[in-house]
Each structure stands twice: as C-alpha cells, then as structure tokens.
Amino acid sequence: MDAYLDDSHVLITGASGGIGHKTTELFLREGAKVTAAYHTKPKELKKLNAQFPNKLLLARVDVREEHQVEELFDQGKAGFGRVDILVANAGVANHQGIGIHEMPLQQWNRTLAVNLTGVFLCAKHFFRNLDEHHADTAALVMIGSTAGVFGEAWYCDYAASKAAMHGLMMSLKNEIVHLAPRGRVNIVNPGWTMTPMAEMALQDEDMVKTILQTVPLRKTAVTEDIASAIVFLSSDRLAGHISGQSITVAGGMEGRVLFSWDEIDI
Ligand SMILES: NC(=O)c1ccc[n+]([C@@H]2O[C@H](COP(=O)([O-])OP(=O)(O)OC[C@H]3O[C@@H](n4cnc5c(N)ncnc54)[C@H](OP(=O)(O)O)[C@@H]3O)[C@@H](O)[C@H]2O)c1
C-alpha cells in the first residue's frame, strides 16, 4: 500500500498492544513519523525503535489522566511537530464476563475511564494541537469494536464504551473542519482479533466455532487486517473523502449466536 504518509506525524495510543504494535509498524513502513504511546509494556516497541531510529518516539501515558495526555502531545510535538493523525486505540476489556446485576461499579468506571474518557482526552488534545498549528488535512481514527455494534452480553461495560464512540465521531467530524478544513474522523470496528486482549477467548475452540457461525469468511482477524484499515482511513490520499464512517473489520459478521439448539425449547 502506498498511503503517501511520508512526513506525516501519527500519534497512536495503545501502541504496545497487539493491534497498536502492528499499526505502528505499518505506519513506519509507509514512511510516517510515529509517536507511539504505551502504558506498561514498552519492550516490543523498543525493538521497532532499533529498526526506525529517527522515525519513532516512544512515550508512556495513562490515557485516564489529562495531565499525562497533555504531556504526551507535548513530547510528540517536541519530537516531530504538529500531530497530523491520531489513532485512539488504547483499550481494556475484562477477561471474565459478568452480568450487569453483578458488575461492580468499579469495573464499569475503569472500562469507561480508559475506553471512553481516554479517547475524549486524546481527541481533545489532538484538536487543541490542530487549533495551535493550522493545516489543511488531519485525521482521527478511533478503534471501536463489534461489541459496540451488536452488543456483547456479559461485557456491557465494554460494549457501551465502544458504542459511545459513534456519538463522538458524528460530533467531531463536524468540529474538525473548523480547525483543519479537510480534517476527517472515522472509526475502525475490529471483530475478534488475535491479540493479548482476546487470546484467552480465542484459545477456546468451542468459543471460536460459536463466533464463526455468524461470520461468512469463517475466520477471526489477524492484526494486519485491522492495521491496514486504520492506515487506509488515516491517509488523505486514499480516504480523503471519507468522514463520519465506521468500518467494521470482522469477516462480514452478522451478530451473535445466543443459544445452542439444546437450549431452545419449542
Ligand atoms: N483484540 C480484539 O479482538 C479486539 C476486538 C475489538 C476491538 N478491539 C480494540 O482494539 C484496541 C486494541 O486492542 P488489542 O486487541 O490490541 O489489545 P491489547 O493487546 O490488550 O492492547 C491494549 C493496549 O491498550 C493499552 N492500555 C491499556 N490501558 C491503558 C491506559 N490506562 N492508558 C494507556 N494505554 C492503555 C495497553 O498498554 P500496555 O500494554 O503498555 O499496558 C495496550 O497497548 C482496543 O481499543 C480494543 O478494545 C480489540
């Protein structure tokens, strides 16, 4: 793919995770300069640093803390100038599902703090950077989930945090053009993808078979599938007339299997 991203400055959160790491690598291969933010695990990113020494800046952030997000943007701008593209990718999901009637408020608050407030804070400081440094183009790509599209029983905190991104996108696509006339805001919704977040579930063969019953391509995603959609939407050359759209990268998923045959009494 030639996304014509030479000299663009991309800031990506959750760059140390499965999808974030692959996306960082793809942006670097496309010639972009990348500020890659991790939270607790910089180890794998450091290996990329050796491959792209002048193009990659590593920074730590907890996206729940506004002063840390502000500092992240300051570090990025000090290294590579104006941030042209933000990929709001950091996210958390509980490994263990739990019904709403038993869900601790603490879990709800934590999920929303990272997945939604974290995106709000990063988008806020991205837009502030656009206000300070004018340019024609800019792109915000948020990482949602099929959980935000179809819901996800036993993970309602996660599904709600991802569904809320739609409201953010539909508002921000109309705000961004006042700061960057050809600025765009879109969402990539991954389906099940083999990363540390999903590996426990995807190691369960029965679970995978159940998932694939509504997926015509009959496979789960690899991180490249998601990364290439993110790079596509980030590129003004490839997706310059696409804004306010959610691209679901889930093999054509139609929804959820709710019951097995033996659970249905007709
Ligand atoms: N994998 C899937 O099946 C799937 C499906 C749909 C949507 N998604 C979404 O895709 C995105 C990437 O997920 P992934 O699958 O790559 O998961 P992952 O491998 O677990 O990566 C999650 C990333 O988020 C970072 N993070 C967690 N808490 C943070 C915080 N408080 N502040 C800043 N960063 C924080 C982690 O940083 P450290 O590792 O450095 O702590 C890590 O880089 C998430 O938004 C996720 O919801 C994933």
The ligand as an SDF file (V2000), in Angstrom:
LIG
                    3D

 48 52  0  0  0  0  0  0  0  0999 V2000
   -8.4670   -7.9590   20.0210 N   0  0  0  0  0  0  0  0  0  0  0  0
   -9.7450   -7.9080   19.7270 C   0  0  0  0  0  0  0  0  0  0  0  0
  -10.3950   -8.9470   19.4990 O   0  0  0  0  0  0  0  0  0  0  0  0
  -10.4490   -6.5690   19.6460 C   0  0  0  0  0  0  0  0  0  0  0  0
  -11.7510   -6.5720   19.1280 C   0  0  0  0  0  0  0  0  0  0  0  0
  -12.4240   -5.3670   19.0410 C   0  0  0  0  0  0  0  0  0  0  0  0
  -11.8120   -4.1930   19.4440 C   0  0  0  0  0  0  0  0  0  0  0  0
  -10.5420   -4.2170   19.9600 N   0  0  0  0  0  0  0  0  0  0  0  0
   -9.9850   -2.9270   20.3820 C   0  0  0  0  0  0  0  0  0  0  0  0
   -8.7300   -2.7240   19.7610 O   0  0  0  0  0  0  0  0  0  0  0  0
   -7.9220   -1.8850   20.5810 C   0  0  0  0  0  0  0  0  0  0  0  0
   -6.5440   -2.5300   20.7650 C   0  0  0  0  0  0  0  0  0  0  0  0
   -6.7420   -3.7540   21.4710 O   0  0  0  0  0  0  0  0  0  0  0  0
   -5.7610   -5.0190   21.3780 P   0  0  0  0  0  0  0  0  0  0  0  0
   -6.5920   -6.1580   20.9740 O   0  0  0  0  0  0  0  0  0  0  0  0
   -4.5470   -4.6720   20.6410 O   0  0  0  0  0  0  0  0  0  0  0  0
   -5.4880   -5.2080   22.9340 O   0  0  0  0  0  0  0  0  0  0  0  0
   -4.1160   -5.2880   23.7860 P   0  0  0  0  0  0  0  0  0  0  0  0
   -3.1180   -6.0820   23.0650 O   0  0  0  0  0  0  0  0  0  0  0  0
   -4.5610   -5.6880   25.1450 O   0  0  0  0  0  0  0  0  0  0  0  0
   -3.6460   -3.7540   23.8020 O   0  0  0  0  0  0  0  0  0  0  0  0
   -4.2790   -2.7850   24.6070 C   0  0  0  0  0  0  0  0  0  0  0  0
   -3.4040   -1.5560   24.6100 C   0  0  0  0  0  0  0  0  0  0  0  0
   -4.0320   -0.5310   25.4190 O   0  0  0  0  0  0  0  0  0  0  0  0
   -3.0460   -0.0150   26.3190 C   0  0  0  0  0  0  0  0  0  0  0  0
   -3.6870    0.4840   27.5410 N   0  0  0  0  0  0  0  0  0  0  0  0
   -4.4490   -0.2020   28.4380 C   0  0  0  0  0  0  0  0  0  0  0  0
   -4.8060    0.6130   29.4520 N   0  0  0  0  0  0  0  0  0  0  0  0
   -4.2830    1.8310   29.2000 C   0  0  0  0  0  0  0  0  0  0  0  0
   -4.2760    3.0790   29.8750 C   0  0  0  0  0  0  0  0  0  0  0  0
   -4.9150    3.2590   31.0510 N   0  0  0  0  0  0  0  0  0  0  0  0
   -3.6030    4.1230   29.3150 N   0  0  0  0  0  0  0  0  0  0  0  0
   -2.9620    3.9720   28.1340 C   0  0  0  0  0  0  0  0  0  0  0  0
   -2.9120    2.8140   27.4420 N   0  0  0  0  0  0  0  0  0  0  0  0
   -3.5680    1.7570   27.9770 C   0  0  0  0  0  0  0  0  0  0  0  0
   -2.1130   -1.1790   26.5930 C   0  0  0  0  0  0  0  0  0  0  0  0
   -0.8530   -0.6760   27.0840 O   0  0  0  0  0  0  0  0  0  0  0  0
    0.2500   -1.6180   27.8580 P   0  0  0  0  0  0  0  0  0  0  0  0
    0.1670   -2.9760   27.2260 O   0  0  0  0  0  0  0  0  0  0  0  0
    1.5620   -0.9030   27.5990 O   0  0  0  0  0  0  0  0  0  0  0  0
   -0.1290   -1.6220   29.2910 O   0  0  0  0  0  0  0  0  0  0  0  0
   -2.0190   -1.7940   25.2020 C   0  0  0  0  0  0  0  0  0  0  0  0
   -1.0570   -1.1030   24.4370 O   0  0  0  0  0  0  0  0  0  0  0  0
   -8.6740   -1.7000   21.8950 C   0  0  0  0  0  0  0  0  0  0  0  0
   -9.3340   -0.4500   21.8970 O   0  0  0  0  0  0  0  0  0  0  0  0
   -9.6760   -2.8370   21.8670 C   0  0  0  0  0  0  0  0  0  0  0  0
  -10.8180   -2.5460   22.6280 O   0  0  0  0  0  0  0  0  0  0  0  0
   -9.8470   -5.3790   20.0670 C   0  0  0  0  0  0  0  0  0  0  0  0
  1  2  1  0
  2  3  2  0
  2  4  1  0
  4  5  1  0
  4 48  2  0
  5  6  2  0
  6  7  1  0
  7  8  2  0
  8  9  1  0
  8 48  1  0
  9 10  1  0
  9 46  1  0
 10 11  1  0
 11 12  1  0
 11 44  1  0
 12 13  1  0
 13 14  1  0
 14 15  2  0
 14 16  1  0
 14 17  1  0
 17 18  1  0
 18 19  2  0
 18 20  1  0
 18 21  1  0
 21 22  1  0
 22 23  1  0
 23 24  1  0
 23 42  1  0
 24 25  1  0
 25 26  1  0
 25 36  1  0
 26 27  1  0
 26 35  1  0
 27 28  2  0
 28 29  1  0
 29 30  1  0
 29 35  2  0
 30 31  1  0
 30 32  2  0
 32 33  1  0
 33 34  2  0
 34 35  1  0
 36 37  1  0
 36 42  1  0
 37 38  1  0
 38 39  2  0
 38 40  1  0
 38 41  1  0
 42 43  1  0
 44 45  1  0
 44 46  1  0
 46 47  1  0
M  CHG  2   8   1  16  -1
M  END
$$$$
